[in-house]
């Protein structure tokens, strides 16, 4: 969906699904997608959202499919967060990659996180599901390297 401002919005149901997934994590139920919790950039209130981390060359990454995602803005501002899967918690550093480094990581996304491709297509971030289309979206996606904090 596109607002009059031209900003692409996620599907209406996504916020509801995300709340259910995060709620199940809080109850200790492990879900396929971990929840990333980061402090809000203005209030400091902890905010959680499901994410799909994946590995490239032995390092973990997470990508924001919507360029204006609040979680991505918060992660960039905080530089840290917590990944939760059920009762397992991991404190992490979130390193925002500069645009020139993103393409190589984004190229791997469609094969490593095939369930996430639809969101990129719906957002209009990529024209198709090819690795080249994802690499070309480097200036429209936030990519974070996940590093252990402890």
ROMAR-932637 format. One record per residue (C-alpha): residue in three letters; x, y, z; residue number from 1. Coordinates in steps of 0.25 Angstrom, whole numbers. Each point is the difference from the previous one (the first is absolute). Example, Ala and Ser with C-alpha at 12.3 -4.5 7.8 and 13.67 -1.06 7.14 Angstrom:
2
+-----+-------+-------+-------+-----+
!  aa !     X !     Y !     Z !   i !
+-----+-------+-------+-------+-----+
! ALA !    49 !   -18 !    31 !   1 !
! SER !     6 !    14 !    -2 !   2 !
+-----+-------+-------+-------+-----+
//
This chain:
150
+-----+-------+-------+-------+-----+
!  aa !     X !     Y !     Z !   i !
+-----+-------+-------+-------+-----+
! UNK !     0 !     0 !     0 !   1 !
! UNK !     5 !    14 !    -3 !   2 !
! UNK !    -4 !    13 !     7 !   3 !
! UNK !    -2 !    13 !    -7 !   4 !
! UNK !    14 !     3 !     4 !   5 !
! UNK !     6 !   -11 !    -8 !   6 !
! UNK !     5 !    -7 !    12 !   7 !
! UNK !    -3 !   -15 !    -1 !   8 !
! UNK !    -7 !    -6 !    12 !   9 !
! UNK !     1 !   -15 !     4 !  10 !
! UNK !   -13 !    -8 !    -1 !  11 !
! UNK !   -11 !     3 !    10 !  12 !
! UNK !     1 !   -13 !     7 !  13 !
! UNK !    15 !     0 !     2 !  14 !
! UNK !     0 !     8 !    13 !  15 !
! UNK !   -10 !   -10 !     6 !  16 !
! UNK !     8 !   -13 !    -4 !  17 !
! UNK !    12 !     7 !     5 !  18 !
! UNK !    -7 !     2 !    14 !  19 !
! UNK !    -4 !   -15 !     1 !  20 !
! UNK !    14 !    -5 !    -4 !  21 !
! UNK !     7 !    10 !    11 !  22 !
! UNK !   -11 !    -4 !    10 !  23 !
! UNK !     3 !   -15 !    -2 !  24 !
! UNK !    15 !     3 !     2 !  25 !
! UNK !    -3 !     7 !    13 !  26 !
! UNK !    -8 !   -12 !     5 !  27 !
! UNK !    13 !    -8 !    -3 !  28 !
! UNK !    -6 !    -7 !   -13 !  29 !
! UNK !    11 !    -1 !   -10 !  30 !
! UNK !    -4 !     5 !   -14 !  31 !
! UNK !     7 !    -2 !   -13 !  32 !
! UNK !     3 !    15 !    -1 !  33 !
! UNK !     7 !     6 !    12 !  34 !
! UNK !    -4 !    13 !     6 !  35 !
! UNK !     9 !    12 !     0 !  36 !
! UNK !    -2 !    10 !    11 !  37 !
! UNK !     7 !    14 !    -1 !  38 !
! UNK !    -3 !    12 !     8 !  39 !
! UNK !    -8 !    11 !    -7 !  40 !
! UNK !     9 !    11 !    -5 !  41 !
! UNK !    -9 !    11 !     7 !  42 !
! UNK !    -6 !    -6 !    12 !  43 !
! UNK !    10 !   -11 !     3 !  44 !
! UNK !   -12 !   -10 !     2 !  45 !
! UNK !     3 !   -14 !    -5 !  46 !
! UNK !    -6 !    -4 !   -13 !  47 !
! UNK !     0 !   -14 !    -6 !  48 !
! UNK !    -3 !    -5 !   -14 !  49 !
! UNK !     3 !   -14 !    -6 !  50 !
! UNK !    12 !     0 !    -9 !  51 !
! UNK !     6 !   -11 !   -10 !  52 !
! UNK !    15 !     0 !     3 !  53 !
! UNK !     9 !    -7 !   -10 !  54 !
! UNK !    15 !    -4 !    -2 !  55 !
! UNK !     9 !     5 !   -10 !  56 !
! UNK !    15 !    -5 !     1 !  57 !
! UNK !    -2 !    -3 !    14 !  58 !
! UNK !    -6 !    13 !     5 !  59 !
! UNK !   -15 !     3 !     3 !  60 !
! UNK !    -8 !    11 !    -6 !  61 !
! UNK !   -14 !     5 !     0 !  62 !
! UNK !    -7 !     8 !   -10 !  63 !
! UNK !   -11 !    11 !     1 !  64 !
! UNK !    -9 !    -3 !   -12 !  65 !
! UNK !    -7 !    14 !     2 !  66 !
! UNK !     9 !    11 !    -1 !  67 !
! UNK !    -8 !     8 !    10 !  68 !
! UNK !    -1 !   -11 !    10 !  69 !
! UNK !     0 !     6 !    14 !  70 !
! UNK !     8 !   -12 !     5 !  71 !
! UNK !    11 !     3 !   -10 !  72 !
! UNK !     0 !    14 !     4 !  73 !
! UNK !     1 !    -4 !    15 !  74 !
! UNK !    10 !   -10 !    -3 !  75 !
! UNK !     9 !    10 !    -7 !  76 !
! UNK !    -1 !    10 !    11 !  77 !
! UNK !     2 !   -10 !    12 !  78 !
! UNK !    11 !    -9 !    -7 !  79 !
! UNK !    -5 !   -11 !     9 !  80 !
! UNK !   -11 !   -10 !     3 !  81 !
! UNK !    -4 !   -13 !     5 !  82 !
! UNK !    -4 !   -12 !    -8 !  83 !
! UNK !   -10 !    -9 !     6 !  84 !
! UNK !    -5 !   -14 !    -4 !  85 !
! UNK !    -9 !    -6 !    11 !  86 !
! UNK !     7 !     1 !    13 !  87 !
! UNK !    14 !     2 !    -7 !  88 !
! UNK !     5 !    14 !     0 !  89 !
! UNK !    13 !     6 !    -6 !  90 !
! UNK !     5 !    14 !     1 !  91 !
! UNK !     5 !     5 !   -13 !  92 !
! UNK !     7 !    12 !    -7 !  93 !
! UNK !    -7 !     4 !   -12 !  94 !
! UNK !     9 !     6 !   -10 !  95 !
! UNK !    -6 !     8 !   -12 !  96 !
! UNK !     7 !    -3 !   -13 !  97 !
! UNK !     4 !    11 !    -9 !  98 !
! UNK !    -8 !    -1 !   -14 !  99 !
! UNK !    13 !    -5 !    -8 ! 100 !
! UNK !     0 !   -12 !    10 ! 101 !
! UNK !   -14 !    -4 !    -1 ! 102 !
! UNK !    -2 !    -5 !   -14 ! 103 !
! UNK !     9 !   -13 !     3 ! 104 !
! UNK !    -8 !    -3 !    12 ! 105 !
! UNK !   -14 !     3 !    -6 ! 106 !
! UNK !     4 !    -9 !   -12 ! 107 !
! UNK !    -1 !   -12 !     9 ! 108 !
! UNK !   -14 !     4 !     6 ! 109 !
! UNK !    -9 !    -7 !   -10 ! 110 !
! UNK !     7 !   -13 !     2 ! 111 !
! UNK !     3 !     0 !    15 ! 112 !
! UNK !   -14 !     7 !     4 ! 113 !
! UNK !   -10 !    -4 !   -11 ! 114 !
! UNK !   -12 !     2 !     9 ! 115 !
! UNK !     4 !    15 !     1 ! 116 !
! UNK !     1 !     3 !   -15 ! 117 !
! UNK !   -15 !     3 !    -1 ! 118 !
! UNK !     1 !    11 !    10 ! 119 !
! UNK !    11 !     7 !    -9 ! 120 !
! UNK !    -9 !    -2 !   -12 ! 121 !
! UNK !   -12 !     5 !     6 ! 122 !
! UNK !     7 !    12 !     5 ! 123 !
! UNK !     6 !     3 !   -14 ! 124 !
! UNK !    14 !    -1 !     6 ! 125 !
! UNK !     3 !   -10 !   -11 ! 126 !
! UNK !    -5 !    -2 !   -14 ! 127 !
! UNK !     1 !   -16 !     1 ! 128 !
! UNK !     6 !   -10 !     9 ! 129 !
! UNK !    14 !    -2 !    -7 ! 130 !
! UNK !    13 !     2 !     7 ! 131 !
! UNK !     3 !    12 !    -9 ! 132 !
! UNK !   -13 !     7 !     3 ! 133 !
! UNK !     3 !    -1 !    15 ! 134 !
! UNK !    15 !     5 !    -2 ! 135 !
! UNK !    -6 !    12 !    -8 ! 136 !
! UNK !    -9 !     4 !    12 ! 137 !
! UNK !    12 !     3 !     9 ! 138 !
! UNK !    -3 !    15 !     0 ! 139 !
! UNK !   -14 !    -4 !     5 ! 140 !
! UNK !     2 !   -10 !    11 ! 141 !
! UNK !     6 !     1 !    13 ! 142 !
! UNK !    10 !   -12 !     3 ! 143 !
! UNK !     5 !    -3 !    14 ! 144 !
! UNK !    12 !    -9 !     3 ! 145 !
! UNK !    -3 !    -7 !    13 ! 146 !
! UNK !    11 !    -2 !    10 ! 147 !
! UNK !     0 !    -6 !    14 ! 148 !
! UNK !     0 !    11 !    11 ! 149 !
! UNK !     4 !    -9 !    12 ! 150 !
+-----+-------+-------+-------+-----+
//
